[in-house]
Amino acid sequence: MSISRLTPAYETSLGKCYLGDALELLKKVKDNSISLVLTSPPFALRRQKAYGNVDAASYVDWILPFAWEIQRILKPDGSFVMDLAGAWNPKKGTRSLFQYELILKLCQRFHLAQEFYWYNPSKLPTPAEWVTIRRTRVKDAVNMVWWLSKTEEPQADNRRVLKPYSKSMQRLLRDGYDTAMRPSQHEIGPNFQKDNGGAIPPNMLSIPNCRSADSYIKRCRQEGLTIHPARFPEPLPEFFVQFLTSPGDTVLDPFSGSNMTGAVSQKLGRKWISFEINEEYVESSQMRFEENPKTGAGLGIKNLMKKKKPA
């Protein structure tokens, strides 16, 4: 692994989770050793959350030291993917520009490979003051997911994330079509009919995040452990781990929370490292790896922390 002489809170055959401050732990990671840093850092929210967050005015200065360490540890063809929700200006129905200020700063040392949009159709209608009371805005339901790279040619292969063809495309592949210039002036040639095994996905990822009871939540409740309030839905890290890494590569999440990134990486045969500053979240994140007593399914966790007994 890329960190030595440190004791993890727990580990599996492919990964290790460390309890501690991410900035200090990042400094202990070797240069040019990580294929993908995939994370959802604390958002720039007006209200303080249990997992800790700073406001939009302070956000850029707060996160840049983490980003520069991430740039150092990435392999030359590595990627940094960050899910980051936008913010509203305090007591105003206007948007903060902190995201765009941040991306301009980050691109002093990274390349912007592509921006993605995570559309969550299950999001609540916020901000309530302007959406449900004044009715002058629509609900905010899209997060920006920034894909940054260390060089202009990062490792990536969209053939690893192909989607099933639509019924209309299946008919087209079966019955053929007339090659011609379309009204949009795009020329549709004979190669368009080639069956490539699936459709190339767009950079709009429609992924609901409304699960109130999955195996992680059920196991945490059984053990009386703290449930992280802002969890990655599994398809989101799964998409980027498949798209941007190969089996055996190392994925790191410096703000791992419930450690969905580690669990997905484990299932897909990638090595993983996670950092989390909150001990309760580290303890409960083990439930993603521990064997389920009903199904026998598990991801081979070792060196478990001492679990707290229910009150």
N, C-alpha and C positions, 0 to 999 in steps of 0.2 A: 504494500500500500504506500501511499504518498506521505504518510505521517508516521514517524517512528518515535519511540521513547515516551509515548503518551498512552495512558490507560483509557480505553473507551468505556462508556457507560454500559454498552452491550455490543455484541457483534454477531455476525452470521458467517456463513462460508464465503460470502462475497463482499460484505460491507461492515462498517463500523460507525457507531453513533457516539459523538463526543458531547459531553455536557460542558458548556462554557461560553464565553464571549466570542462571537464569530470573528471579530476583527483580530483578536489575539490568536485564535486558532488558525486563521488563514495565513498568518505570518509564519506558521510552522510547516506549511505545505510546500513541497519542493517546487522549484521553477519548472515550467513547461511539462507538467505531469498530469493534468486533468483534461479530459476530452470535452466535457460539458459541465458548465455550472448552470443549474436550473433551479430557480427559486421564486418565491413570492414573498418579498420582504414586507415588514409592517407597512401598511399604507399611510398616506398623509391624510389622516382623518381629523375632523374638528373635535370629535369626542374621543377621549382616551379609552382604549380597549384593554382587556385583561392581558393580552400578549405584548403590550407596549407599542407605542408609536409616537412619532413626532408630527408637528403640523407642517403644512405645505411651505410656509415661509422658511422653515429650517431644514427642509428635507434634502435639498441638493447638497448642502454642506455636510449633512449627516451621512449620506450614503456614498459620497465620492471616495473616502478612504477604503471602504469595502471594495468598490469597483476597481481601484488601482491594484489592490492585492489580487483580485480575480484575474485581471489582465496579465499579471505576472505569472500566475500558476497555470494558465491555460497552455495547452500544446499549441504549436504554430497553426494547426488546422482546427483548433478548438473553438467552441461557441459559448456565449453567455446569453441565456434566455431568462428574461425577467418579466413576470406578470405584475403589472402595476396599475391599479385603478387611479382614475383622475380624482380631482377634488374641486369643491366649490369654494368660492371666496366667502369668508365669514360674513354672515348676515346679508348676503347678496345672492341674487339669482344669476350670477356670472361665474364662469369657470376660471380656476387657477391655471396659470401657464407653467407651473413648476415642472410638469412632465417634459415640456419642450425645452425648457432651460436645461433640464438634466440631460436630455439626449444630446443636445449640442455640446455640452461639456464632455460627455462620455465619448463622443466621436472625435475628440482630440487624440484619443489613444485606441479606440475601437473603430471598426467599420460597421455601418448599419447594413446588415445583410438583408433584412426584411422586417417589416412590422406585421404583426398578426393582431386580429381582433377576436377576443373571446366574448361571444354573445351568450349570455346566460338568460334564457327566456323565463326562468323562475324567480328573477330578482324582484324584490319588493319595490313599490313605486316611490322612489326617493329622487331628490330631496322633497320630503313631504310638504314643506312650506310652499313650494312653488308648483309641485305636481298635483297634490290632492287638496290643498287649501285654496291657493290663489289660482290654480289651473293655468299657469302661464308657461309651464315647461312639460315635456314628456319624461317618462321615467328613464333613469340612467341605467342601462343594462349591458354596456359593453366595457370590457377592460382592454387596455392596450397590452400586448405581449411583445416586448422588444427582443428581436434576435440580433445580437451583436457578435462580431467575429474579430479574431486577432489579426487575420489577414483577409485579403479579398477572395480567397479560395478555401473556405472552411469545408470540413468533411460534411457532406449532406447527400442524401439520395432519396428522391421522392418516390422511387419505386418501392421503398419500404413502408410507405404510408398510403398506398393506393386505396381508393374507395370502390365499392361495387358499382358497376355501370348502371345507369338508369335504364328503365324499360325502353325508352325511345332510342337510347344508344345501342342497346342490345338488338333492337329491330334494324337499326342502321347497319350494324356489323353483319347481320344476317342477310338483309335484302339488298344492301348496297345503296348508292346515291349518285346523283349527277355531279361531277366536278364542274365548278363554275365560280365566277366572281360574285360574291354576295353584295347586297346593297351597301353594306358597311365598307366595301372595297377590300375585304379580306378574301383571299383566294383559297378555296377549299380544294386541296389536291387529293390525289389517290392515296397518299400516305395516311390521310385522316381516318381511313377505314381499317387501319391495322389494329388488331386486338392486342393491347399491351398488358392485359391482365387486370385492368381496372382503370378508374378515372383519377386523374391528378387532382388532389384536394385543393380548395381555395385557401386563401389566408384568412378567411372568416371561419372560426371554429365555433359551431353551435353546440354547447355542452351545458345542460342543466346542472345546477348545484343545489339540489333541494332534498337530498337523501337524509331522512331523519333517523334511519335505523339501518346501518350496515354492520358487518362483523366487527369492525373496530369499535363502533359505538356500543354494541351489545356486550362485547367483552369488557370494555371500560366500566360499564354499569355493573356488570357481574362482580368485578374486582374492586369497585368503589374508587375508581381512578378518575382524574380530571380529563374531560373531553376538550380537545382544542376547538375553539369556536370558529376558526376560519381554515377549513381543510380544502386542499386540492381535490377536485373530482378526478378520479383515476384516469379518464381518457385524456386529460390535458397533459400531464407529464408523460403519459404513454406515447402520445403523438410525437413529442420532441425527442424523447429517448430513442425511439425507433428511427426517426428522421435523421438525427444528427450524430448518432453513435453506432458502433458495431459491437457485437458480443465480445466481452473482455475489456472494453474501454471502461474508464472510470468516470462516474457522474458524481458531482458534489452539490449539496444544498446547504448553504450557510445559515439559512433561516428555516430549519426543517419542520418546525411545528409538530404535526402528527406523523411526519416522515413518510408521506405518501410517495415522494420521489424515491426514497430508498427502497420501499416495497416494490414499486414498479420496476426499478432497475434490477432488483433481485430476480423478479419473475422473468425478466427479459435477458438474463444472463450477463448483466453488466456489473462491474464492481461499483461500489458506492461508498461515499463518506457523507455524514450529516453532522451538522452543528446545531445545537439548540441551547439557549441560555436559561430556559425555564425548566427546573428539575421535574416538576409535575408533568410537563408535556413530554419530556424524555421518557419518564416512567410509563406513561400511558401509550406512547408510540410503540412500545414493545408489543402491544396487542396485535399490531399488523404482522408480526413475525412468529408469534407464539402459536403452538399447535392448538387448534380448536378442539376442545374435548368431545364435541358432538360429531364432527366430520373427520377429525384426524389430520386436517390440512394445516400446514404451517410452512415457514420458510427457514427453519433450522437455526433458531436463535440460540446464542450461547452467552454465558456470563451475565445473566439477568441481574438487574439491580434488585435490592430487597423491596418487594412490593408492600404497599401500605394495606392494612386490613380495613374493611369497611367499618365506618363508625357505628 
